[in-house]
């Protein structure tokens, strides 16, 4: 069975509504969807949806993802937001609002 991306499985309107509902309920958190790139040889991640603190940096979030997939230290991992590689020091809040 071919894997499909979260965007293909869930229409934009439903994703936006869910994100707005979550942001209203948890104003200090940012909803984040994590998926492996199509041609990546990285292990699959067991959880796609994350609710991360707004002040968590991109670098700290990369650490969370690395731990979750049990990635060895010699393997590189890159996080892209709308095909852009955000600075590791940028907070999730800034990242979320600059890409919204």
Biopython code that builds the backbone (N, CA, C, O; Angstrom):
import numpy as np
from Bio.PDB.StructureBuilder import StructureBuilder

atoms = [
    (1, "UNK", "N", (0.836, -1.175, 0.000)),
    (1, "UNK", "CA", (0.000, 0.000, 0.000)),
    (1, "UNK", "C", (0.888, 1.247, 0.000)),
    (1, "UNK", "O", (1.787, 1.368, 0.831)),
    (2, "UNK", "N", (0.643, 2.153, -0.909)),
    (2, "UNK", "CA", (1.432, 3.371, -1.000)),
    (2, "UNK", "C", (1.044, 4.329, 0.122)),
    (2, "UNK", "O", (-0.127, 4.449, 0.483)),
    (3, "UNK", "N", (2.040, 4.995, 0.656)),
    (3, "UNK", "CA", (1.770, 5.959, 1.715)),
    (3, "UNK", "C", (1.327, 7.267, 1.091)),
    (3, "UNK", "O", (1.810, 7.662, 0.029)),
    (4, "UNK", "N", (0.409, 7.927, 1.758)),
    (4, "UNK", "CA", (-0.041, 9.222, 1.279)),
    (4, "UNK", "C", (0.332, 10.278, 2.297)),
    (4, "UNK", "O", (0.487, 9.995, 3.485)),
    (5, "UNK", "N", (0.472, 11.482, 1.817)),
    (5, "UNK", "CA", (0.846, 12.557, 2.727)),
    (5, "UNK", "C", (-0.380, 13.051, 3.484)),
    (5, "UNK", "O", (-1.519, 12.845, 3.065)),
    (6, "UNK", "N", (-0.124, 13.691, 4.581)),
    (6, "UNK", "CA", (-1.186, 14.232, 5.427)),
    (6, "UNK", "C", (-2.031, 15.219, 4.635)),
    (6, "UNK", "O", (-3.252, 15.258, 4.788)),
    (7, "UNK", "N", (-1.383, 16.018, 3.786)),
    (7, "UNK", "CA", (-2.106, 16.999, 2.975)),
    (7, "UNK", "C", (-3.094, 16.341, 2.026)),
    (7, "UNK", "O", (-4.185, 16.867, 1.804)),
    (8, "UNK", "N", (-2.724, 15.201, 1.468)),
    (8, "UNK", "CA", (-3.619, 14.511, 0.541)),
    (8, "UNK", "C", (-4.771, 13.828, 1.268)),
    (8, "UNK", "O", (-5.874, 13.726, 0.731)),
    (9, "UNK", "N", (-4.520, 13.363, 2.479)),
    (9, "UNK", "CA", (-5.549, 12.660, 3.248)),
    (9, "UNK", "C", (-6.574, 13.603, 3.863)),
    (9, "UNK", "O", (-7.721, 13.213, 4.082)),
    (10, "UNK", "N", (-6.172, 14.838, 4.142)),
    (10, "UNK", "CA", (-7.035, 15.783, 4.848)),
    (10, "UNK", "C", (-7.142, 17.080, 4.046)),
    (10, "UNK", "O", (-6.124, 17.716, 3.773)),
    (11, "UNK", "N", (-8.353, 17.481, 3.665)),
    (11, "UNK", "CA", (-8.534, 18.716, 2.888)),
    (11, "UNK", "C", (-8.045, 19.954, 3.658)),
    (11, "UNK", "O", (-8.052, 19.975, 4.889)),
    (12, "UNK", "N", (-7.626, 20.968, 2.920)),
    (12, "UNK", "CA", (-7.085, 22.198, 3.497)),
    (12, "UNK", "C", (-8.036, 22.814, 4.525)),
    (12, "UNK", "O", (-7.604, 23.213, 5.606)),
    (13, "UNK", "N", (-9.314, 22.893, 4.196)),
    (13, "UNK", "CA", (-10.284, 23.525, 5.093)),
    (13, "UNK", "C", (-10.347, 22.796, 6.438)),
    (13, "UNK", "O", (-10.435, 23.429, 7.490)),
    (14, "UNK", "N", (-10.302, 21.479, 6.394)),
    (14, "UNK", "CA", (-10.365, 20.702, 7.633)),
    (14, "UNK", "C", (-9.077, 20.879, 8.446)),
    (14, "UNK", "O", (-9.123, 20.978, 9.672)),
    (15, "UNK", "N", (-7.938, 20.919, 7.765)),
    (15, "UNK", "CA", (-6.663, 21.140, 8.461)),
    (15, "UNK", "C", (-6.640, 22.512, 9.122)),
    (15, "UNK", "O", (-6.207, 22.649, 10.266)),
    (16, "UNK", "N", (-7.110, 23.530, 8.396)),
    (16, "UNK", "CA", (-7.130, 24.884, 8.945)),
    (16, "UNK", "C", (-8.084, 24.992, 10.131)),
    (16, "UNK", "O", (-7.768, 25.639, 11.129)),
    (17, "UNK", "N", (-9.248, 24.359, 10.019)),
    (17, "UNK", "CA", (-10.226, 24.397, 11.109)),
    (17, "UNK", "C", (-9.674, 23.708, 12.354)),
    (17, "UNK", "O", (-9.836, 24.205, 13.469)),
    (18, "UNK", "N", (-9.020, 22.563, 12.160)),
    (18, "UNK", "CA", (-8.451, 21.845, 13.299)),
    (18, "UNK", "C", (-7.335, 22.660, 13.949)),
    (18, "UNK", "O", (-7.242, 22.722, 15.175)),
    (19, "UNK", "N", (-6.491, 23.281, 13.132)),
    (19, "UNK", "CA", (-5.402, 24.106, 13.671)),
    (19, "UNK", "C", (-5.963, 25.294, 14.452)),
    (19, "UNK", "O", (-5.453, 25.626, 15.522)),
    (20, "UNK", "N", (-7.002, 25.932, 13.929)),
    (20, "UNK", "CA", (-7.617, 27.072, 14.623)),
    (20, "UNK", "C", (-8.230, 26.632, 15.954)),
    (20, "UNK", "O", (-8.102, 27.325, 16.962)),
    (21, "UNK", "N", (-8.889, 25.485, 15.948)),
    (21, "UNK", "CA", (-9.504, 24.960, 17.173)),
    (21, "UNK", "C", (-8.427, 24.663, 18.220)),
    (21, "UNK", "O", (-8.588, 24.987, 19.396)),
    (22, "UNK", "N", (-7.345, 24.052, 17.785)),
    (22, "UNK", "CA", (-6.250, 23.718, 18.700)),
    (22, "UNK", "C", (-5.598, 24.984, 19.242)),
    (22, "UNK", "O", (-5.312, 25.070, 20.436)),
    (23, "UNK", "N", (-5.360, 25.971, 18.372)),
    (23, "UNK", "CA", (-4.730, 27.226, 18.800)),
    (23, "UNK", "C", (-5.612, 27.973, 19.797)),
    (23, "UNK", "O", (-5.111, 28.638, 20.704)),
    (24, "UNK", "N", (-6.944, 27.858, 19.620)),
    (24, "UNK", "CA", (-7.864, 28.510, 20.556)),
    (24, "UNK", "C", (-7.821, 27.814, 21.922)),
    (24, "UNK", "O", (-7.826, 28.470, 22.964)),
    (25, "UNK", "N", (-7.780, 26.504, 21.901)),
    (25, "UNK", "CA", (-7.773, 25.730, 23.144)),
    (25, "UNK", "C", (-6.416, 25.802, 23.851)),
    (25, "UNK", "O", (-6.353, 25.846, 25.080)),
    (26, "UNK", "N", (-5.339, 25.813, 23.073)),
    (26, "UNK", "CA", (-3.972, 25.853, 23.611)),
    (26, "UNK", "C", (-3.213, 27.015, 22.963)),
    (26, "UNK", "O", (-2.406, 26.788, 22.062)),
    (27, "UNK", "N", (-3.455, 28.255, 23.403)),
    (27, "UNK", "CA", (-2.831, 29.410, 22.739)),
    (27, "UNK", "C", (-1.305, 29.461, 22.845)),
    (27, "UNK", "O", (-0.654, 30.149, 22.060)),
    (28, "UNK", "N", (-0.738, 28.741, 23.803)),
    (28, "UNK", "CA", (0.719, 28.741, 23.968)),
    (28, "UNK", "C", (1.391, 27.579, 23.244)),
    (28, "UNK", "O", (2.580, 27.328, 23.441)),
    (29, "UNK", "N", (0.635, 26.871, 22.409)),
    (29, "UNK", "CA", (1.155, 25.716, 21.667)),
    (29, "UNK", "C", (0.964, 25.918, 20.167)),
    (29, "UNK", "O", (0.089, 26.665, 19.730)),
    (30, "UNK", "N", (1.800, 25.238, 19.394)),
    (30, "UNK", "CA", (1.742, 25.296, 17.931)),
    (30, "UNK", "C", (1.505, 23.882, 17.407)),
    (30, "UNK", "O", (2.265, 22.970, 17.734)),
    (31, "UNK", "N", (0.453, 23.683, 16.591)),
    (31, "UNK", "CA", (0.245, 22.356, 15.994)),
    (31, "UNK", "C", (1.240, 22.137, 14.853)),
    (31, "UNK", "O", (1.386, 22.986, 13.974)),
    (32, "UNK", "N", (1.915, 20.999, 14.876)),
    (32, "UNK", "CA", (2.939, 20.691, 13.867)),
    (32, "UNK", "C", (2.693, 19.288, 13.322)),
    (32, "UNK", "O", (2.443, 18.354, 14.084)),
    (33, "UNK", "N", (2.767, 19.146, 11.995)),
    (33, "UNK", "CA", (2.668, 17.845, 11.336)),
    (33, "UNK", "C", (4.070, 17.470, 10.864)),
    (33, "UNK", "O", (4.742, 18.263, 10.205)),
    (34, "UNK", "N", (4.506, 16.261, 11.204)),
    (34, "UNK", "CA", (5.844, 15.791, 10.825)),
    (34, "UNK", "C", (5.697, 14.593, 9.899)),
    (34, "UNK", "O", (5.041, 13.608, 10.236)),
    (35, "UNK", "N", (6.316, 14.692, 8.725)),
    (35, "UNK", "CA", (6.321, 13.578, 7.778)),
    (35, "UNK", "C", (7.718, 13.412, 7.210)),
    (35, "UNK", "O", (8.481, 14.370, 7.082)),
    (36, "UNK", "N", (8.023, 12.203, 6.883)),
    (36, "UNK", "CA", (9.296, 11.877, 6.257)),
    (36, "UNK", "C", (9.201, 12.237, 4.774)),
    (36, "UNK", "O", (8.151, 12.057, 4.156)),
    (37, "UNK", "N", (10.278, 12.736, 4.213)),
    (37, "UNK", "CA", (10.309, 13.029, 2.779)),
    (37, "UNK", "C", (10.122, 11.733, 1.998)),
    (37, "UNK", "O", (10.536, 10.663, 2.443)),
    (38, "UNK", "N", (9.506, 11.838, 0.854)),
    (38, "UNK", "CA", (9.138, 10.665, 0.047)),
    (38, "UNK", "C", (10.313, 9.735, -0.241)),
    (38, "UNK", "O", (10.187, 8.518, -0.106)),
    (39, "UNK", "N", (11.451, 10.297, -0.637)),
    (39, "UNK", "CA", (12.595, 9.455, -1.014)),
    (39, "UNK", "C", (13.616, 9.290, 0.112)),
    (39, "UNK", "O", (14.737, 8.840, -0.122)),
    (40, "UNK", "N", (13.230, 9.649, 1.311)),
    (40, "UNK", "CA", (14.149, 9.572, 2.446)),
    (40, "UNK", "C", (14.356, 8.135, 2.905)),
    (40, "UNK", "O", (13.455, 7.301, 2.810)),
    (41, "UNK", "N", (15.560, 7.861, 3.406)),
    (41, "UNK", "CA", (15.832, 6.534, 3.966)),
    (41, "UNK", "C", (15.739, 6.546, 5.495)),
    (41, "UNK", "O", (16.146, 5.590, 6.155)),
    (42, "UNK", "N", (15.205, 7.625, 6.045)),
    (42, "UNK", "CA", (15.015, 7.725, 7.493)),
    (42, "UNK", "C", (13.913, 6.773, 7.938)),
    (42, "UNK", "O", (13.020, 6.442, 7.157)),
    (43, "UNK", "N", (13.974, 6.332, 9.192)),
    (43, "UNK", "CA", (12.889, 5.489, 9.702)),
    (43, "UNK", "C", (11.583, 6.281, 9.767)),
    (43, "UNK", "O", (11.594, 7.504, 9.902)),
    (44, "UNK", "N", (10.474, 5.578, 9.672)),
    (44, "UNK", "CA", (9.171, 6.228, 9.822)),
    (44, "UNK", "C", (9.008, 6.725, 11.246)),
    (44, "UNK", "O", (9.548, 6.145, 12.188)),
    (45, "UNK", "N", (8.267, 7.791, 11.387)),
    (45, "UNK", "CA", (7.975, 8.311, 12.716)),
    (45, "UNK", "C", (6.605, 7.790, 13.130)),
    (45, "UNK", "O", (5.681, 7.745, 12.317)),
    (46, "UNK", "N", (6.478, 7.404, 14.376)),
    (46, "UNK", "CA", (5.240, 6.770, 14.836)),
    (46, "UNK", "C", (4.115, 7.763, 15.087)),
    (46, "UNK", "O", (2.961, 7.361, 15.240)),
    (47, "UNK", "N", (4.426, 9.030, 15.132)),
    (47, "UNK", "CA", (3.436, 10.050, 15.454)),
    (47, "UNK", "C", (3.620, 11.212, 14.487)),
    (47, "UNK", "O", (4.725, 11.738, 14.353)),
    (48, "UNK", "N", (2.542, 11.617, 13.808)),
    (48, "UNK", "CA", (2.636, 12.719, 12.846)),
    (48, "UNK", "C", (2.277, 14.064, 13.455)),
    (48, "UNK", "O", (2.851, 15.088, 13.086)),
    (49, "UNK", "N", (1.334, 14.066, 14.382)),
    (49, "UNK", "CA", (0.837, 15.316, 14.957)),
    (49, "UNK", "C", (1.539, 15.619, 16.277)),
    (49, "UNK", "O", (1.642, 14.770, 17.162)),
    (50, "UNK", "N", (2.015, 16.857, 16.376)),
    (50, "UNK", "CA", (2.666, 17.318, 17.599)),
    (50, "UNK", "C", (2.048, 18.646, 18.009)),
    (50, "UNK", "O", (1.632, 19.441, 17.166)),
    (51, "UNK", "N", (1.996, 18.869, 19.299)),
    (51, "UNK", "CA", (1.541, 20.133, 19.854)),
    (51, "UNK", "C", (2.711, 20.661, 20.677)),
    (51, "UNK", "O", (2.914, 20.257, 21.821)),
    (52, "UNK", "N", (3.469, 21.563, 20.082)),
    (52, "UNK", "CA", (4.735, 21.979, 20.693)),
    (52, "UNK", "C", (4.625, 23.367, 21.317)),
    (52, "UNK", "O", (3.862, 24.204, 20.836)),
    (53, "UNK", "N", (5.380, 23.613, 22.381)),
    (53, "UNK", "CA", (5.378, 24.943, 22.993)),
    (53, "UNK", "C", (5.812, 25.995, 21.975)),
    (53, "UNK", "O", (6.719, 25.759, 21.177)),
    (54, "UNK", "N", (5.162, 27.152, 22.005)),
    (54, "UNK", "CA", (5.453, 28.215, 21.044)),
    (54, "UNK", "C", (6.883, 28.720, 21.155)),
    (54, "UNK", "O", (7.449, 29.200, 20.172)),
    (55, "UNK", "N", (7.477, 28.617, 22.348)),
    (55, "UNK", "CA", (8.837, 29.122, 22.530)),
    (55, "UNK", "C", (9.916, 28.069, 22.278)),
    (55, "UNK", "O", (11.099, 28.344, 22.476)),
    (56, "UNK", "N", (9.529, 26.877, 21.849)),
    (56, "UNK", "CA", (10.495, 25.826, 21.515)),
    (56, "UNK", "C", (11.188, 26.190, 20.203)),
    (56, "UNK", "O", (10.525, 26.563, 19.235)),
    (57, "UNK", "N", (12.499, 26.085, 20.166)),
    (57, "UNK", "CA", (13.214, 26.431, 18.931)),
    (57, "UNK", "C", (13.126, 25.279, 17.927)),
    (57, "UNK", "O", (12.828, 24.141, 18.289)),
    (58, "UNK", "N", (13.386, 25.593, 16.685)),
    (58, "UNK", "CA", (13.404, 24.569, 15.635)),
    (58, "UNK", "C", (14.460, 23.520, 15.972)),
    (58, "UNK", "O", (14.225, 22.325, 15.793)),
    (59, "UNK", "N", (15.614, 23.954, 16.454)),
    (59, "UNK", "CA", (16.675, 23.022, 16.842)),
    (59, "UNK", "C", (16.246, 22.074, 17.948)),
    (59, "UNK", "O", (16.568, 20.887, 17.910)),
    (60, "UNK", "N", (15.524, 22.590, 18.933)),
    (60, "UNK", "CA", (15.020, 21.737, 20.014)),
    (60, "UNK", "C", (13.997, 20.739, 19.481)),
    (60, "UNK", "O", (13.950, 19.591, 19.922)),
    (61, "UNK", "N", (13.178, 21.185, 18.532)),
    (61, "UNK", "CA", (12.182, 20.285, 17.950)),
    (61, "UNK", "C", (12.861, 19.185, 17.129)),
    (61, "UNK", "O", (12.413, 18.039, 17.133)),
    (62, "UNK", "N", (13.934, 19.531, 16.431)),
    (62, "UNK", "CA", (14.704, 18.523, 15.691)),
    (62, "UNK", "C", (15.201, 17.454, 16.661)),
    (62, "UNK", "O", (15.167, 16.264, 16.348)),
    (63, "UNK", "N", (15.656, 17.874, 17.827)),
    (63, "UNK", "CA", (16.117, 16.931, 18.847)),
    (63, "UNK", "C", (14.984, 15.995, 19.275)),
    (63, "UNK", "O", (15.199, 14.793, 19.431)),
    (64, "UNK", "N", (13.779, 16.541, 19.464)),
    (64, "UNK", "CA", (12.609, 15.731, 19.835)),
    (64, "UNK", "C", (12.329, 14.683, 18.756)),
    (64, "UNK", "O", (12.094, 13.515, 19.065)),
    (65, "UNK", "N", (12.355, 15.104, 17.500)),
    (65, "UNK", "CA", (12.090, 14.184, 16.385)),
    (65, "UNK", "C", (13.184, 13.118, 16.306)),
    (65, "UNK", "O", (12.887, 11.937, 16.125)),
    (66, "UNK", "N", (14.434, 13.526, 16.441)),
    (66, "UNK", "CA", (15.554, 12.563, 16.404)),
    (66, "UNK", "C", (15.382, 11.486, 17.464)),
    (66, "UNK", "O", (15.569, 10.301, 17.190)),
    (67, "UNK", "N", (15.026, 11.898, 18.668)),
    (67, "UNK", "CA", (14.801, 10.937, 19.755)),
    (67, "UNK", "C", (13.627, 10.019, 19.440)),
    (67, "UNK", "O", (13.674, 8.822, 19.724)),
    (68, "UNK", "N", (12.587, 10.577, 18.859)),
    (68, "UNK", "CA", (11.372, 9.805, 18.569)),
    (68, "UNK", "C", (11.646, 8.700, 17.545)),
    (68, "UNK", "O", (11.102, 7.601, 17.659)),
    (69, "UNK", "N", (12.487, 8.985, 16.549)),
    (69, "UNK", "CA", (12.768, 7.973, 15.519)),
    (69, "UNK", "C", (14.050, 7.195, 15.815)),
    (69, "UNK", "O", (14.467, 6.342, 15.032)),
    (70, "UNK", "N", (14.665, 7.503, 16.955)),
    (70, "UNK", "CA", (15.893, 6.807, 17.380)),
    (70, "UNK", "C", (16.972, 6.882, 16.296)),
    (70, "UNK", "O", (17.541, 5.867, 15.893)),
    (71, "UNK", "N", (17.236, 8.097, 15.840)),
    (71, "UNK", "CA", (18.201, 8.334, 14.773)),
    (71, "UNK", "C", (19.612, 8.423, 15.346)),
    (71, "UNK", "O", (19.850, 9.119, 16.333)),
    (72, "UNK", "N", (20.533, 7.718, 14.723)),
    (72, "UNK", "CA", (21.917, 7.725, 15.192)),
    (72, "UNK", "C", (22.541, 9.114, 14.973)),
    (72, "UNK", "O", (22.153, 9.832, 14.051)),
    (73, "UNK", "N", (23.509, 9.486, 15.822)),
    (73, "UNK", "CA", (24.101, 10.826, 15.758)),
    (73, "UNK", "C", (24.777, 11.162, 14.424)),
    (73, "UNK", "O", (24.853, 12.332, 14.048)),
    (74, "UNK", "N", (25.265, 10.151, 13.713)),
    (74, "UNK", "CA", (25.956, 10.453, 12.446)),
    (74, "UNK", "C", (25.002, 10.729, 11.285)),
    (74, "UNK", "O", (25.446, 11.158, 10.220)),
    (75, "UNK", "N", (23.722, 10.497, 11.464)),
    (75, "UNK", "CA", (22.723, 10.769, 10.419)),
    (75, "UNK", "C", (22.222, 12.204, 10.547)),
    (75, "UNK", "O", (21.952, 12.679, 11.651)),
    (76, "UNK", "N", (22.100, 12.888, 9.417)),
    (76, "UNK", "CA", (21.590, 14.262, 9.403)),
    (76, "UNK", "C", (20.076, 14.250, 9.223)),
    (76, "UNK", "O", (19.517, 13.370, 8.568)),
    (77, "UNK", "N", (19.436, 15.231, 9.810)),
    (77, "UNK", "CA", (17.993, 15.388, 9.645)),
    (77, "UNK", "C", (17.724, 16.867, 9.377)),
    (77, "UNK", "O", (18.335, 17.738, 9.995)),
    (78, "UNK", "N", (16.823, 17.136, 8.470)),
    (78, "UNK", "CA", (16.479, 18.502, 8.113)),
    (78, "UNK", "C", (14.975, 18.674, 8.229)),
    (78, "UNK", "O", (14.205, 17.809, 7.813)),
    (79, "UNK", "N", (14.570, 19.791, 8.794)),
    (79, "UNK", "CA", (13.156, 20.112, 8.939)),
    (79, "UNK", "C", (12.853, 21.237, 7.958)),
    (79, "UNK", "O", (13.506, 22.280, 7.975)),
    (80, "UNK", "N", (11.869, 21.019, 7.112)),
    (80, "UNK", "CA", (11.448, 22.036, 6.156)),
    (80, "UNK", "C", (10.038, 22.489, 6.493)),
    (80, "UNK", "O", (9.189, 21.686, 6.880)),
    (81, "UNK", "N", (9.801, 23.786, 6.342)),
    (81, "UNK", "CA", (8.474, 24.351, 6.526)),
    (81, "UNK", "C", (8.115, 25.023, 5.211)),
    (81, "UNK", "O", (8.705, 26.037, 4.838)),
    (82, "UNK", "N", (7.145, 24.452, 4.515)),
    (82, "UNK", "CA", (6.756, 24.935, 3.181)),
    (82, "UNK", "C", (7.985, 25.055, 2.275)),
    (82, "UNK", "O", (8.195, 26.086, 1.636)),
    (83, "UNK", "N", (8.782, 24.005, 2.228)),
    (83, "UNK", "CA", (9.990, 23.903, 1.405)),
    (83, "UNK", "C", (11.084, 24.904, 1.769)),
    (83, "UNK", "O", (11.965, 25.185, 0.956)),
    (84, "UNK", "N", (11.032, 25.436, 2.972)),
    (84, "UNK", "CA", (12.054, 26.364, 3.459)),
    (84, "UNK", "C", (12.685, 25.759, 4.706)),
    (84, "UNK", "O", (11.987, 25.230, 5.571)),
    (85, "UNK", "N", (14.001, 25.841, 4.791)),
    (85, "UNK", "CA", (14.737, 25.351, 5.953)),
    (85, "UNK", "C", (14.842, 26.498, 6.959)),
    (85, "UNK", "O", (15.639, 27.415, 6.758)),
    (86, "UNK", "N", (14.049, 26.466, 8.045)),
    (86, "UNK", "CA", (14.087, 27.574, 9.006)),
    (86, "UNK", "C", (15.361, 27.533, 9.847)),
    (86, "UNK", "O", (15.936, 26.463, 10.047)),
    (87, "UNK", "N", (15.805, 28.692, 10.342)),
    (87, "UNK", "CA", (16.981, 28.717, 11.222)),
    (87, "UNK", "C", (16.718, 27.901, 12.485)),
    (87, "UNK", "O", (15.603, 27.907, 13.006)),
    (88, "UNK", "N", (17.729, 27.205, 12.976)),
    (88, "UNK", "CA", (17.533, 26.341, 14.145)),
    (88, "UNK", "C", (17.198, 27.134, 15.403)),
    (88, "UNK", "O", (16.597, 26.587, 16.328)),
    (89, "UNK", "N", (17.569, 28.392, 15.457)),
    (89, "UNK", "CA", (17.274, 29.214, 16.625)),
    (89, "UNK", "C", (15.896, 29.850, 16.599)),
    (89, "UNK", "O", (15.459, 30.427, 17.595)),
    (90, "UNK", "N", (15.210, 29.752, 15.473)),
    (90, "UNK", "CA", (13.878, 30.353, 15.347)),
    (90, "UNK", "C", (12.868, 29.589, 16.198)),
    (90, "UNK", "O", (12.898, 28.360, 16.253)),
    (91, "UNK", "N", (11.977, 30.322, 16.859)),
    (91, "UNK", "CA", (10.967, 29.651, 17.682)),
    (91, "UNK", "C", (9.829, 29.126, 16.811)),
    (91, "UNK", "O", (9.627, 29.577, 15.683)),
    (92, "UNK", "N", (9.101, 28.175, 17.354)),
    (92, "UNK", "CA", (7.947, 27.619, 16.641)),
    (92, "UNK", "C", (6.914, 28.713, 16.381)),
    (92, "UNK", "O", (6.250, 28.702, 15.344)),
    (93, "UNK", "N", (6.774, 29.651, 17.307)),
    (93, "UNK", "CA", (5.819, 30.748, 17.150)),
    (93, "UNK", "C", (6.145, 31.574, 15.909)),
    (93, "UNK", "O", (5.273, 31.828, 15.078)),
    (94, "UNK", "N", (7.392, 31.985, 15.790)),
    (94, "UNK", "CA", (7.811, 32.790, 14.636)),
    (94, "UNK", "C", (7.684, 31.974, 13.356)),
    (94, "UNK", "O", (7.214, 32.480, 12.337)),
    (95, "UNK", "N", (8.095, 30.737, 13.408)),
    (95, "UNK", "CA", (8.014, 29.845, 12.251)),
    (95, "UNK", "C", (6.557, 29.691, 11.800)),
    (95, "UNK", "O", (6.262, 29.774, 10.608)),
    (96, "UNK", "N", (5.657, 29.467, 12.745)),
    (96, "UNK", "CA", (4.233, 29.284, 12.457)),
    (96, "UNK", "C", (3.642, 30.534, 11.818)),
    (96, "UNK", "O", (2.943, 30.445, 10.809)),
    (97, "UNK", "N", (3.919, 31.698, 12.401)),
    (97, "UNK", "CA", (3.320, 32.934, 11.902)),
    (97, "UNK", "C", (3.971, 33.441, 10.622)),
    (97, "UNK", "O", (3.319, 34.139, 9.846)),
    (98, "UNK", "N", (5.216, 33.116, 10.382)),
    (98, "UNK", "CA", (5.846, 33.543, 9.130)),
    (98, "UNK", "C", (5.418, 32.654, 7.968)),
    (98, "UNK", "O", (5.535, 33.052, 6.809)),
    (99, "UNK", "N", (4.925, 31.460, 8.266)),
    (99, "UNK", "CA", (4.502, 30.534, 7.213)),
    (99, "UNK", "C", (2.988, 30.437, 7.078)),
    (99, "UNK", "O", (2.494, 29.717, 6.209)),
    (100, "UNK", "N", (2.249, 31.143, 7.916)),
    (100, "UNK", "CA", (0.782, 31.067, 7.860)),
    (100, "UNK", "C", (0.231, 31.934, 6.764)),
    (100, "UNK", "O", (-0.984, 31.991, 6.574)),
]
sb = StructureBuilder()
sb.init_structure("model")
sb.init_model(0)
sb.init_chain("A")
sb.init_seg("    ")
for serial, (resi, resn, name, xyz) in enumerate(atoms, 1):
    if name == "N":
        sb.init_residue(resn, " ", resi, " ")
    sb.init_atom(name, np.array(xyz, "f"), 0.0, 1.0, " ", f" {name:<3s}", serial, name[0])
structure = sb.get_structure()
